[in-house]
Amino acid sequence: MPFGKKGSGIPSQGGSAFGSTTFEWEDQFKQGNIMWKVPRLIRLNDNAVVREDETAVFFRDGKAIWYIDKPGRYALTDLNAPIVGGLVKALTGIQQQAYVYYLQRRIFDGKFGSKEPYAFRDKDFDIVMLRLFGEMRYRISDPTIFINQFVGTFNIETSAEVEDRIRDQVVLLIYNILGKMKDQGVSVLDLPSNLMNIEEAVLASAKSAFDQYGVELNKISGLNISLPDAVQKAIDTRSSMRAVGANYLQYQAGQAMVDAAKNPGGTAGAGVGLGMGLGAGAGMAYPMATNITQGMSQQPPPQEKRVKKCPKCQGDVDENARFCPSCGFDFSSQGLMKCPNCGKDIPKTSKFCPECGKPIITKCQKCGTEIPAGAKFCPNCGEKVS
């Protein structure tokens, strides 16, 4: 009997007096493929070559009717072979309406990932859209069930389609476990520390989920649950929250007030925007407002903040600020003058120096008129101020 042409991956068509074909799955076409479908219907006198790592499944009328899992070359005319003989009796006729599927019995490694994000309702962040990916290890445990479910029920004929469905099933299992964790009050902030627990839970529930497909899931590893950037930032600040002793909303409120002190306009600016962008929406505004006082009382003062004194109200102001956030004083050179007594920079409108306490308004040495601070000439007689 003729064998398939080398390098083709497809058996030769005919070549004997009876037009028979020998089917075999050549090694170079098996790499990375869990299944191969013989490209034509089988006939009497055909031969099937089965290797040690393969199973040949005969499929007809939407279901698997037999399989061969022992290595050898099987002729469909050999009525003395108990398996093949029973098959031939079931396949009498000129052209048999049956296909052969080759399956690999070895363990496969693959990757999985969510095609659509999973909506996780969190007590702090409301609805958070999660994505996940990881690695899996699986094998075919029951060839008959596998062919019936994947080929017969779902009309799947390629390895890529098989792997897609296995990946989808793994993702569904993880989604189911995330749903149970959510019902138990687990926050999205706790998910990174529970990845190994999730992997173990997937394997524990995999048997009942995959037995119906004739597949055995052996391992889940490298699970990663991807959070939105804003939520990931919240996880990064969790250690700071513990040191402060505040909950998340209190911590964000305190950070917003610190940002306000740095803002020349005196508003929260980006700090509030950060808190409002973490999934809570407008509903977070009220709890933030009610927790500002408590959050600020628990927020330690910045250790490396450099400040200067406002010469008008004596308040502490960031050294780079142009205006005082309390009184609005302008720190530019137009708003300052030197105290004639101590030489410190003071507001031009000062009547007394806030540093030395001495009066700033002087009298003209010629006419005795009071001269405003910073004036270079007497407003009454024009005498130059010395």
JOUR-V899875 format. One record per residue. N is the residue number from 1. RES is the residue in one letter. D_FIRST is the distance of its C-alpha to the first C-alpha in Angstrom with 1 decimal. Layout:
# JOUR-V899875
n=N res=RES d_first=D_FIRST
n=N res=RES d_first=D_FIRST
This chain:
# JOUR-V899875
n=1 res=M d_first=0.0
n=2 res=P d_first=3.8
n=3 res=F d_first=6.6
n=4 res=G d_first=10.0
n=5 res=K d_first=12.4
n=6 res=K d_first=14.9
n=7 res=G d_first=18.2
n=8 res=S d_first=17.3
n=9 res=G d_first=16.9
n=10 res=I d_first=15.0
n=11 res=P d_first=11.3
n=12 res=S d_first=10.1
n=13 res=Q d_first=10.9
n=14 res=G d_first=8.9
n=15 res=G d_first=7.6
n=16 res=S d_first=6.6
n=17 res=A d_first=9.6
n=18 res=F d_first=9.8
n=19 res=G d_first=9.5
n=20 res=S d_first=7.2
n=21 res=T d_first=7.0
n=22 res=T d_first=6.5
n=23 res=F d_first=10.2
n=24 res=E d_first=12.2
n=25 res=W d_first=15.9
n=26 res=E d_first=16.6
n=27 res=D d_first=19.9
n=28 res=Q d_first=21.9
n=29 res=F d_first=21.7
n=30 res=K d_first=22.8
n=31 res=Q d_first=26.3
n=32 res=G d_first=28.9
n=33 res=N d_first=26.6
n=34 res=I d_first=26.8
n=35 res=M d_first=24.3
n=36 res=W d_first=21.4
n=37 res=K d_first=20.5
n=38 res=V d_first=17.0
n=39 res=P d_first=18.2
n=40 res=R d_first=17.2
n=41 res=L d_first=17.3
n=42 res=I d_first=14.5
n=43 res=R d_first=13.6
n=44 res=L d_first=12.7
n=45 res=N d_first=9.2
n=46 res=D d_first=8.4
n=47 res=N d_first=7.7
n=48 res=A d_first=10.6
n=49 res=V d_first=11.4
n=50 res=V d_first=15.2
n=51 res=R d_first=17.4
n=52 res=E d_first=21.0
n=53 res=D d_first=22.8
n=54 res=E d_first=20.9
n=55 res=T d_first=21.0
n=56 res=A d_first=18.6
n=57 res=V d_first=20.9
n=58 res=F d_first=20.1
n=59 res=F d_first=22.9
n=60 res=R d_first=24.3
n=61 res=D d_first=27.8
n=62 res=G d_first=29.2
n=63 res=K d_first=28.4
n=64 res=A d_first=25.9
n=65 res=I d_first=24.8
n=66 res=W d_first=22.9
n=67 res=Y d_first=21.5
n=68 res=I d_first=19.6
n=69 res=D d_first=21.4
n=70 res=K d_first=20.1
n=71 res=P d_first=17.6
n=72 res=G d_first=14.3
n=73 res=R d_first=10.7
n=74 res=Y d_first=11.3
n=75 res=A d_first=9.5
n=76 res=L d_first=12.0
n=77 res=T d_first=12.2
n=78 res=D d_first=13.7
n=79 res=L d_first=17.3
n=80 res=N d_first=18.7
n=81 res=A d_first=18.0
n=82 res=P d_first=21.3
n=83 res=I d_first=20.2
n=84 res=V d_first=16.9
n=85 res=G d_first=18.6
n=86 res=G d_first=21.6
n=87 res=L d_first=19.6
n=88 res=V d_first=17.9
n=89 res=K d_first=21.4
n=90 res=A d_first=22.7
n=91 res=L d_first=20.2
n=92 res=T d_first=20.5
n=93 res=G d_first=20.6
n=94 res=I d_first=18.8
n=95 res=Q d_first=18.4
n=96 res=Q d_first=18.9
n=97 res=Q d_first=21.6
n=98 res=A d_first=20.2
n=99 res=Y d_first=19.2
n=100 res=V d_first=17.8
n=101 res=Y d_first=20.2
n=102 res=Y d_first=19.7
n=103 res=L d_first=23.0
n=104 res=Q d_first=24.3
n=105 res=R d_first=26.5
n=106 res=R d_first=28.7
n=107 res=I d_first=32.2
n=108 res=F d_first=32.9
n=109 res=D d_first=36.1
n=110 res=G d_first=37.4
n=111 res=K d_first=40.7
n=112 res=F d_first=42.6
n=113 res=G d_first=45.7
n=114 res=S d_first=47.8
n=115 res=K d_first=47.3
n=116 res=E d_first=50.8
n=117 res=P d_first=53.8
n=118 res=Y d_first=55.0
n=119 res=A d_first=58.6
n=120 res=F d_first=60.4
n=121 res=R d_first=64.0
n=122 res=D d_first=66.2
n=123 res=K d_first=69.8
n=124 res=D d_first=71.0
n=125 res=F d_first=68.8
n=126 res=D d_first=68.1
n=127 res=I d_first=64.6
n=128 res=V d_first=62.5
n=129 res=M d_first=59.1
n=130 res=L d_first=56.6
n=131 res=R d_first=53.3
n=132 res=L d_first=50.9
n=133 res=F d_first=47.9
n=134 res=G d_first=46.2
n=135 res=E d_first=43.0
n=136 res=M d_first=40.8
n=137 res=R d_first=38.1
n=138 res=Y d_first=35.8
n=139 res=R d_first=32.5
n=140 res=I d_first=30.6
n=141 res=S d_first=32.1
n=142 res=D d_first=30.6
n=143 res=P d_first=27.2
n=144 res=T d_first=28.1
n=145 res=I d_first=31.5
n=146 res=F d_first=30.4
n=147 res=I d_first=27.9
n=148 res=N d_first=30.4
n=149 res=Q d_first=33.3
n=150 res=F d_first=31.9
n=151 res=V d_first=29.3
n=152 res=G d_first=30.7
n=153 res=T d_first=34.4
n=154 res=F d_first=34.7
n=155 res=N d_first=31.8
n=156 res=I d_first=30.7
n=157 res=E d_first=27.3
n=158 res=T d_first=27.6
n=159 res=S d_first=28.5
n=160 res=A d_first=31.8
n=161 res=E d_first=32.9
n=162 res=V d_first=32.2
n=163 res=E d_first=34.3
n=164 res=D d_first=37.0
n=165 res=R d_first=37.5
n=166 res=I d_first=37.6
n=167 res=R d_first=40.2
n=168 res=D d_first=42.2
n=169 res=Q d_first=42.3
n=170 res=V d_first=43.6
n=171 res=V d_first=46.3
n=172 res=L d_first=47.3
n=173 res=L d_first=47.8
n=174 res=I d_first=50.0
n=175 res=Y d_first=52.0
n=176 res=N d_first=52.6
n=177 res=I d_first=53.9
n=178 res=L d_first=56.1
n=179 res=G d_first=57.5
n=180 res=K d_first=58.5
n=181 res=M d_first=60.1
n=182 res=K d_first=62.0
n=183 res=D d_first=63.4
n=184 res=Q d_first=64.6
n=185 res=G d_first=66.6
n=186 res=V d_first=64.5
n=187 res=S d_first=65.4
n=188 res=V d_first=63.1
n=189 res=L d_first=65.1
n=190 res=D d_first=63.7
n=191 res=L d_first=60.0
n=192 res=P d_first=59.5
n=193 res=S d_first=60.8
n=194 res=N d_first=58.5
n=195 res=L d_first=55.1
n=196 res=M d_first=54.0
n=197 res=N d_first=55.3
n=198 res=I d_first=53.3
n=199 res=E d_first=50.0
n=200 res=E d_first=50.7
n=201 res=A d_first=51.5
n=202 res=V d_first=48.2
n=203 res=L d_first=46.2
n=204 res=A d_first=48.4
n=205 res=S d_first=47.7
n=206 res=A d_first=44.0
n=207 res=K d_first=42.6
n=208 res=S d_first=44.1
n=209 res=A d_first=43.1
n=210 res=F d_first=39.5
n=211 res=D d_first=38.5
n=212 res=Q d_first=38.3
n=213 res=Y d_first=35.5
n=214 res=G d_first=33.5
n=215 res=V d_first=34.6
n=216 res=E d_first=36.7
n=217 res=L d_first=39.2
n=218 res=N d_first=39.9
n=219 res=K d_first=42.4
n=220 res=I d_first=44.7
n=221 res=S d_first=46.5
n=222 res=G d_first=48.4
n=223 res=L d_first=49.8
n=224 res=N d_first=52.3
n=225 res=I d_first=54.4
n=226 res=S d_first=55.9
n=227 res=L d_first=59.4
n=228 res=P d_first=61.5
n=229 res=D d_first=63.4
n=230 res=A d_first=66.7
n=231 res=V d_first=65.7
n=232 res=Q d_first=64.2
n=233 res=K d_first=67.6
n=234 res=A d_first=69.2
n=235 res=I d_first=67.0
n=236 res=D d_first=68.1
n=237 res=T d_first=71.7
n=238 res=R d_first=71.3
n=239 res=S d_first=72.8
n=240 res=S d_first=75.8
n=241 res=M d_first=76.3
n=242 res=R d_first=76.4
n=243 res=A d_first=79.0
n=244 res=V d_first=81.1
n=245 res=G d_first=80.8
n=246 res=A d_first=80.2
n=247 res=N d_first=77.5
n=248 res=Y d_first=75.3
n=249 res=L d_first=77.7
n=250 res=Q d_first=80.7
n=251 res=Y d_first=79.0
n=252 res=Q d_first=78.1
n=253 res=A d_first=81.6
n=254 res=G d_first=83.1
n=255 res=Q d_first=80.9
n=256 res=A d_first=81.9
n=257 res=M d_first=85.5
n=258 res=V d_first=85.0
n=259 res=D d_first=83.4
n=260 res=A d_first=86.3
n=261 res=A d_first=88.7
n=262 res=K d_first=86.8
n=263 res=N d_first=86.8
n=264 res=P d_first=89.8
n=265 res=G d_first=90.0
n=266 res=G d_first=90.2
n=267 res=T d_first=87.3
n=268 res=A d_first=84.2
n=269 res=G d_first=81.9
n=270 res=A d_first=78.5
n=271 res=G d_first=79.1
n=272 res=V d_first=79.3
n=273 res=G d_first=76.4
n=274 res=L d_first=74.2
n=275 res=G d_first=75.2
n=276 res=M d_first=74.7
n=277 res=G d_first=71.3
n=278 res=L d_first=69.6
n=279 res=G d_first=68.5
n=280 res=A d_first=71.8
n=281 res=G d_first=73.1
n=282 res=A d_first=76.6
n=283 res=G d_first=76.9
n=284 res=M d_first=77.2
n=285 res=A d_first=80.4
n=286 res=Y d_first=82.7
n=287 res=P d_first=81.4
n=288 res=M d_first=81.7
n=289 res=A d_first=85.2
n=290 res=T d_first=86.3
n=291 res=N d_first=84.9
n=292 res=I d_first=86.2
n=293 res=T d_first=89.3
n=294 res=Q d_first=87.5
n=295 res=G d_first=84.7
n=296 res=M d_first=87.2
n=297 res=S d_first=89.2
n=298 res=Q d_first=86.1
n=299 res=Q d_first=85.0
n=300 res=P d_first=86.2
n=301 res=P d_first=88.0
n=302 res=P d_first=85.8
n=303 res=Q d_first=86.4
n=304 res=E d_first=86.3
n=305 res=K d_first=87.9
n=306 res=R d_first=90.7
n=307 res=V d_first=93.5
n=308 res=K d_first=96.9
n=309 res=K d_first=100.0
n=310 res=C d_first=100.9
n=311 res=P d_first=104.5
n=312 res=K d_first=105.4
n=313 res=C d_first=104.1
n=314 res=Q d_first=103.3
n=315 res=G d_first=99.8
n=316 res=D d_first=96.8
n=317 res=V d_first=94.6
n=318 res=D d_first=91.4
n=319 res=E d_first=92.5
n=320 res=N d_first=90.6
n=321 res=A d_first=91.9
n=322 res=R d_first=94.1
n=323 res=F d_first=95.7
n=324 res=C d_first=96.8
n=325 res=P d_first=94.7
n=326 res=S d_first=97.8
n=327 res=C d_first=100.7
n=328 res=G d_first=98.9
n=329 res=F d_first=100.8
n=330 res=D d_first=99.8
n=331 res=F d_first=99.1
n=332 res=S d_first=99.3
n=333 res=S d_first=102.2
n=334 res=Q d_first=104.0
n=335 res=G d_first=104.5
n=336 res=L d_first=105.9
n=337 res=M d_first=109.0
n=338 res=K d_first=110.4
n=339 res=C d_first=112.9
n=340 res=P d_first=116.2
n=341 res=N d_first=116.9
n=342 res=C d_first=113.7
n=343 res=G d_first=111.4
n=344 res=K d_first=108.5
n=345 res=D d_first=106.4
n=346 res=I d_first=107.8
n=347 res=P d_first=107.6
n=348 res=K d_first=110.1
n=349 res=T d_first=111.5
n=350 res=S d_first=112.4
n=351 res=K d_first=116.1
n=352 res=F d_first=115.6
n=353 res=C d_first=113.2
n=354 res=P d_first=110.5
n=355 res=E d_first=110.4
n=356 res=C d_first=114.1
n=357 res=G d_first=115.7
n=358 res=K d_first=118.4
n=359 res=P d_first=119.4
n=360 res=I d_first=117.8
n=361 res=I d_first=120.2
n=362 res=T d_first=123.1
n=363 res=K d_first=126.5
n=364 res=C d_first=127.5
n=365 res=Q d_first=129.9
n=366 res=K d_first=132.0
n=367 res=C d_first=132.4
n=368 res=G d_first=131.0
n=369 res=T d_first=128.3
n=370 res=E d_first=125.1
n=371 res=I d_first=122.3
n=372 res=P d_first=118.8
n=373 res=A d_first=116.2
n=374 res=G d_first=114.6
n=375 res=A d_first=117.3
n=376 res=K d_first=118.5
n=377 res=F d_first=121.8
n=378 res=C d_first=124.3
n=379 res=P d_first=123.8
n=380 res=N d_first=127.6
n=381 res=C d_first=129.2
n=382 res=G d_first=126.2
n=383 res=E d_first=127.0
n=384 res=K d_first=124.0
n=385 res=V d_first=122.6
n=386 res=S d_first=122.8
